[in-house]
């Protein structure tokens, strides 16, 4: 009897050892990483029009997943403690915040008189399978959001222009009397076509990426990169025009102003105006893009309802 009881007890101990121990308390740094990630997910859902109930359901599910993964990691170390590096690895496994946009679905409503509000809330918090996959056809899991290739292509075109301009400048700085190298000559010949093509292509790709990301309903992310592509060269053109106008004004007033005032007009004034103007225009454009994405998300959810 005692031997069987001992063996049963040993088996129970083995079973308990195989189950990951729950993480009783997270450190401040670990909890901060988790809360920051959940906040970014909540903000991404809010931008596409998810209401409070949908965002709460997604947040609860993600926190449960993170806690379970951290518990598995804690079971692998003797002291059972997890670090900020563990939290970062778990968050990396879950993907960027935009990859959870399709996880939000309207909570299941009461379908019979016997249903109560408490039962409905319980089903929503528990993550009913119907609601979790409402955004995907055939009951399949929603697709993971991917970076917009169009936005990435626009950024690469802009980067190529910067590289060509840099190589051309480096080749032009060669010592006098020395023949420029082959790569410098190639960069000089490619600079003019690149200066014409790159601004047009990058801006068009950025605008196209903005439209595609908004129509993807969470299937694509990269709004900030697409907006960067769309605004980079137009803002640079405005800055160049501003500097040119200031130089023209200083040239006309050359006989009437002192050198310090001339430097103020040609350097300090256009620099400050360019920085402030670019920031204001970029901020306004970003707000407009977010509002447009939110309207698109609300329209898509209204259609599903």
ABEGO torsion letter per residue (X at the ends): XAAAAAAAAAAAAAAAAABBBBBABBBAAAAAAAAAAAAAAAAAAAAAGBBAAAAAAAAAAAAAAAAAAAAAAAAABAAGBBBAAAAAAAAAAAEBAAAAAAABBBBBBBABAABBAAAAAAAAAAGBAAAAAAABBGGBBBBBBBBBAAAAAAAAAAAAAAAAAAAAAAAAABBBGBBBBAAAAAAAAAAAAAAAAAAAAAAAAAAAAAAAAAAAGGABBGAAAAAAAAAAAAAAAAAAAAAAAAAAAAAAAAAABBAAAAAAAAAAAAAAAAAAAAAAAAAAAAAAAAAAAAAAAAAAAAAAX
